[in-house]
C-alpha cells in the first residue's frame, strides 16, 4: 500500500490496526490493517506500507515508524518482535585425554 493511500484511509477512519514488525537485525516494516469505507462486509485487509517506487518501506527504529503514522493522524500501534529460531547444534561430549570413556567413545564412533 502506497503512503498516499494509507494517509487517505487513515483520514477516512478506515485503519483498524497498525503493527511495527521488527526481526533481529532486519529493518522495521509497518503493516496496516484496514477496511474500505462504505464496505458493509467489514472484511479486514492487511498490507505493508510501500514507498512511491513500490518498494516495502523500512525504518531504522520505532521513532521513524511512529512519525509516519503520526503524520497520517494515527497515534497507536503494536510492536511485534520476531525472534529468529536458530538450528540447534548437537552436543559434543567433553572427554579428558586419558579416560576410559574416551577410548570407548573413539571405538564406538
SERO-4910 file (N, C-alpha, C, O; in steps of 0.05 Angstrom, whole numbers):
BEGIN
 pado doro    nc1    nc2    nc3   cac1   cac2   cac3    cc1    cc2    cc3    oc1    oc2    oc3
  Unk    A     17    -23      0      0      0      0     18     25      0     36     27     16
  Unk    A     13     43    -18     27     68    -20     21     85      4      0     83     16
  Unk    A     40    102     12     36    120     35     13    139     30     -2    145     48
  Unk    A      9    148      5    -14    166     -1    -40    152      4    -59    164     14
  Unk    A    -42    127     -4    -67    111      0    -71    107     30    -93    108     40
  Unk    A    -49    101     44    -50     97     73    -61    123     87    -77    121    105
  Unk    A    -51    145     79    -59    171     91    -89    176     86   -103    185    104
  Unk    A    -98    170     62   -127    174     55   -144    155     73   -165    164     83
  Unk    A   -136    130     76   -151    111     93   -151    120    122   -171    118    136
  Unk    A   -128    130    131   -126    139    159   -145    163    164   -159    164    184
  Unk    A   -146    182    145   -163    206    148   -193    198    147   -210    211    158
  Unk    A   -199    176    132   -226    167    129   -235    150    153   -258    142    155
  Unk    A   -216    143    171   -222    127    194   -224     97    188   -236     82    203
  Unk    A   -213     89    166   -215     61    157   -192     43    168   -194     19    167
  Unk    A   -171     55    180   -149     39    191   -158     29    218   -165     44    236
  Unk    A   -157      2    221   -165    -10    246   -142    -18    264   -145    -19    289
  Unk    A   -118    -23    252    -95    -31    269    -69    -25    254    -68    -28    229
  Unk    A    -49    -18    269    -22    -14    257     -3    -32    273     -5    -35    297
  Unk    A     15    -44    258     36    -61    271     63    -54    260     66    -50    236
  Unk    A     83    -52    278    111    -49    271    124    -76    274    124    -87    296
  Unk    A    134    -88    253    148   -114    254    178   -110    255    189    -97    238
  Unk    A    190   -121    276    219   -119    279    230   -147    282    220   -163    299
  Unk    A    250   -154    265    260   -181    265    291   -180    266    304   -173    247
  Unk    A    302   -187    289    331   -189    292    345   -164    283    340   -142    293
  Unk    A    363   -167    263    378   -145    253    366   -132    228    377   -114    216
  Unk    A    342   -142    220    329   -131    197    316   -104    203    310    -98    226
  Unk    A    312    -88    182    298    -63    187    269    -67    195    257    -88    189
  Unk    A    257    -48    207    229    -49    216    211    -43    193    216    -25    177
  Unk    A    188    -58    191    168    -53    170    142    -47    184    137    -55    207
  Unk    A    124    -34    169     98    -25    180     76    -40    165     74    -39    141
  Unk    A     58    -53    181     35    -66    169     10    -50    177      7    -42    200
  Unk    A     -8    -46    158    -33    -31    163    -56    -51    159    -58    -65    139
  Unk    A    -74    -52    179    -99    -67    176   -121    -47    173   -123    -28    188
  Unk    A   -138    -52    153   -158    -32    146   -183    -45    134   -183    -68    127
  Unk    A   -205    -29    133   -229    -37    120   -236    -14    101   -233      9    108
  Unk    A   -245    -21     77   -253      0     58   -277     15     69   -297      3     77
  Unk    A   -277     42     68   -300     57     77   -325     50     59   -323     49     35
  Unk    A   -347     46     73   -372     40     58   -376     11     52   -396      3     40
  Unk    A   -356     -6     59   -359    -35     54   -375    -47     77   -366    -46    100
  Unk    A   -398    -58     71   -416    -69     91   -406    -97    101   -416   -106    122
  Unk    A   -388   -110     87   -379   -136     94   -359   -135    118   -355   -155    131
  Unk    A   -346   -113    122   -326   -109    143   -304   -130    142   -297   -141    162
  Unk    A   -294   -134    118   -272   -153    115   -246   -139    120   -238   -121    105
  Unk    A   -231   -146    141   -205   -133    146   -185   -141    125   -183   -164    118
  Unk    A   -169   -122    116   -148   -127     97   -122   -117    110   -122    -99    126
  Unk    A   -100   -129    101    -73   -122    111    -55   -116     88    -57   -128     67
  Unk    A    -37    -97     93    -17    -90     72      7    -78     86      4    -64    106
  Unk    A     31    -82     75     55    -69     84     57    -42     70     50    -40     46
  Unk    A     66    -22     84     69      5     71     92      4     51    113     -9     56
  Unk    A     88     18     29    108     19      8    114     48      1     98     66      6
  Unk    A    138     52    -10    145     80    -18    134     84    -46    120     67    -57
  Unk    A    140    107    -58    129    115    -84    138     97   -107    125     95   -127
  Unk    A    161     84   -103    172     66   -124    161     37   -121    166     20   -138
  Unk    A    145     32   -101    133      6    -97    149    -13    -79    142    -36    -76
  Unk    A    172     -3    -68    188    -19    -50    176    -18    -22    164      2    -14
  Unk    A    179    -40     -7    170    -40     21    184    -19     37    209    -16     36
  Unk    A    169     -3     51    180     19     67    193      7     92    181     -7    107
  Unk    A    219     14     97    233      4    120    241     28    137    246     49    127
  Unk    A    243     22    163    251     43    183    274     32    199    275      8    204
  Unk    A    291     50    208    314     41    224    307     38    254    320     23    268
  Unk    A    286     52    263    277     49    291    248     55    293    234     63    274
  Unk    A    237     52    317    209     55    323    201     84    319    178     90    311
  Unk    A    218    103    326    212    131    324    205    139    295    186    154    290
  Unk    A    221    129    275    215    135    247    188    123    239    172    136    225
  Unk    A    182     99    248    156     86    241    133    101    254    112    106    241
  Unk    A    136    109    279    115    124    293    110    151    280     87    160    279
  Unk    A    131    164    270    128    190    257    111    188    232     95    205    226
  Unk    A    115    166    217     98    161    193     69    159    200     52    170    187
  Unk    A     63    144    221     35    140    230     24    167    241      1    173    235
  Unk    A     40    181    256     31    206    268     24    227    246      5    242    249
  Unk    A     40    227    224     34    246    202      7    240    189     -6    257    179
  Unk    A     -1    214    190    -27    206    179    -49    210    199    -73    206    192
  Unk    A    -43    218    223    -63    222    244    -69    199    262    -88    199    277
  Unk    A    -51    178    261    -55    155    279    -35    156    301    -11    164    298
  Unk    A    -44    149    325    -27    152    349    -25    126    365    -19    126    389
  Unk    A    -31    103    352    -30     78    366    -20     56    347    -29     55    324
  Unk    A     -2     39    356      8     17    340     18     -5    359     25      0    382
  Unk    A     20    -29    348     31    -51    363     59    -57    353     65    -54    329
  Unk    A     77    -64    371    104    -73    364    105   -103    365     99   -115    386
  Unk    A    112   -115    343    115   -144    341    144   -150    337    156   -143    316
  Unk    A    156   -164    356    185   -171    354    187   -201    347    177   -218    361
  Unk    A    200   -207    325    203   -234    315    231   -243    321    250   -230    313
  Unk    A    234   -265    336    260   -275    343    266   -299    325    252   -319    327
  Unk    A    286   -297    308    292   -320    291    301   -344    306    317   -342    325
  Unk    A    292   -367    298    300   -392    311    325   -402    298    328   -404    274
  Unk    A    344   -409    315    369   -420    305    368   -450    306    355   -462    324
  Unk    A    381   -463    287    382   -492    287    399   -502    310    421   -492    314
  Unk    A    389   -521    326    404   -530    349    430   -544    340    430   -559    320
  Unk    A    451   -540    354    477   -553    349    479   -578    366    474   -576    390
  Unk    A    486   -601    355    488   -625    371    510   -622    392    531   -610    386
  Unk    A    505   -632    415    524   -630    437    548   -649    431    544   -672    423
  Unk    A    572   -639    436    596   -655    433    607   -660    461    612   -641    476
  Unk    A    610   -686    469    619   -691    496    648   -682    500    665   -685    483
  Unk    A    653   -671    523    680   -664    531    693   -688    545    683   -698    565
  Unk    A    714   -697    534    727   -721    544    756   -714    551    771   -702    535
  Unk    A    765   -723    574    793   -719    582    811   -737    565    802   -756    553
  Unk    A    836   -730    563    855   -743    546    857   -773    551    855   -788    532
  Unk    A    862   -781    575    868   -809    581    845   -822    597    851   -835    617
  Unk    A    821   -819    589    799   -831    604    789   -856    590    793   -860    566
  Unk    A    776   -874    606    765   -898    594    742   -892    574    739   -905    554
  Unk    A    727   -871    581    705   -863    564    715   -854    537    702   -859    516
  Unk    A    738   -841    536    749   -832    511    755   -856    493    748   -856    469
  Unk    A    768   -876    503    774   -899    486    749   -913    477    747   -923    455
  Unk    A    729   -914    495    703   -926    487    689   -909    465    679   -920    446
  Unk    A    690   -883    469    678   -864    450    691   -866    423    677   -866    403
  Unk    A    718   -868    422    732   -870    397    727   -896    382    725   -896    357
  Unk    A    723   -918    397    717   -943    384    689   -945    374    683   -956    353
  Unk    A    671   -932    389    642   -934    382    636   -916    358    620   -924    341
  Unk    A    648   -893    357    641   -874    335    664   -872    317    663   -858    297
***
